[in-house]
């Protein structure tokens, strides 16, 4: 499960190979928004004659099957596993390569 704030790497699509931080997760649509990835631009019309129009750029969401999480300990792209914590019994995310907690 990818969460907001995770560092990910894009593995498919036009931005393949880019890394970035997850800004937003949309689980209903199975998409994530990542900073610096799939950036689209939108032109906004001026609201009155005193202010000029503007062009804004924003990261559009991409499907979460096209990204892999980067482990903070081993710095490799990896799949996410889970295990139960020994003290409190809560589920934790782990790196499947180095077995470290994410």
C-alpha positions as CSV (number, residue, x, y, z in Angstrom):
1,X,0.0,0.0,0.0
2,X,1.4,3.3,-1.1
3,X,0.9,6.2,1.4
4,X,1.3,10.0,1.2
5,X,4.9,11.0,1.8
6,X,6.5,7.8,0.4
7,X,9.3,8.1,-2.2
8,X,8.5,6.2,-5.4
9,X,10.0,5.5,-8.8
10,X,8.0,5.4,-12.0
11,X,8.4,2.1,-13.8
12,X,6.1,2.6,-16.9
13,X,4.8,5.5,-19.0
14,X,6.2,8.7,-20.4
15,X,8.0,9.6,-17.1
16,X,9.6,6.2,-16.7
17,X,12.7,6.4,-14.4
18,X,11.7,9.6,-12.5
19,X,11.5,9.6,-8.7
20,X,9.4,11.7,-6.5
21,X,7.4,12.1,-3.3
22,X,3.7,11.0,-3.2
23,X,1.5,14.1,-2.7
24,X,-1.9,12.4,-2.8
25,X,-3.4,8.9,-2.9
26,X,-6.7,8.3,-4.6
27,X,-7.6,4.7,-3.6
28,X,-11.1,4.8,-5.2
29,X,-9.5,5.4,-8.6
30,X,-6.3,3.4,-7.9
31,X,-4.1,6.4,-8.6
32,X,-1.4,8.4,-7.0
33,X,-0.2,12.0,-7.5
34,X,3.6,12.4,-7.5
35,X,5.6,15.7,-7.5
36,X,7.4,16.4,-10.7
37,X,5.7,13.4,-12.5
38,X,3.0,13.7,-15.2
39,X,2.9,17.5,-15.0
40,X,0.1,19.1,-17.0
41,X,-0.5,22.8,-17.6
42,X,-3.8,24.6,-17.6
43,X,-4.6,28.1,-18.9
44,X,-6.8,30.2,-16.6
45,X,-8.7,33.2,-18.0
46,X,-8.4,36.5,-16.2
47,X,-11.2,37.3,-13.9
48,X,-11.1,41.0,-14.5
49,X,-9.2,43.4,-16.8
50,X,-6.8,44.4,-14.1
51,X,-5.4,40.9,-13.6
52,X,-3.8,39.0,-16.5
53,X,-4.6,35.4,-17.2
54,X,-2.1,32.7,-16.1
55,X,-0.8,29.3,-16.9
56,X,-0.6,26.9,-13.9
57,X,1.2,23.5,-13.8
58,X,0.1,20.7,-11.6
59,X,0.9,16.9,-11.3
60,X,-1.8,14.8,-12.6
61,X,-2.5,11.4,-11.0
62,X,-1.0,8.2,-12.5
63,X,-2.1,4.6,-12.0
64,X,-0.4,3.0,-8.9
65,X,0.6,-0.1,-10.9
66,X,3.1,2.1,-12.8
67,X,5.1,3.0,-9.6
68,X,7.2,1.2,-7.1
69,X,8.2,2.3,-3.7
70,X,11.8,3.1,-2.8
71,X,13.0,1.6,0.4
72,X,14.5,4.3,2.8
73,X,17.2,1.8,4.1
74,X,18.5,0.0,1.0
75,X,17.5,2.7,-1.5
76,X,16.2,0.1,-4.0
77,X,12.8,-0.1,-5.7
78,X,10.9,-2.8,-4.0
79,X,7.5,-4.4,-3.5
80,X,5.8,-4.0,-0.1
81,X,5.2,-6.9,2.3
82,X,3.6,-6.8,5.7
83,X,4.1,-8.4,9.1
84,X,2.6,-8.1,12.5
85,X,4.5,-6.0,15.1
86,X,5.6,-8.1,18.1
87,X,4.7,-5.6,20.8
88,X,1.3,-4.3,19.8
89,X,0.2,-6.7,17.0
90,X,-0.3,-3.9,14.4
91,X,0.5,-4.5,10.8
92,X,3.7,-3.0,9.5
93,X,4.9,-2.4,5.9
94,X,8.3,-4.0,5.2
95,X,10.8,-4.0,2.2
96,X,10.8,-7.4,0.6
97,X,14.5,-7.0,-0.4
98,X,16.2,-6.0,2.9
99,X,13.3,-6.9,5.3
100,X,13.5,-3.4,6.9
101,X,10.4,-1.5,8.1
102,X,9.1,1.2,5.8
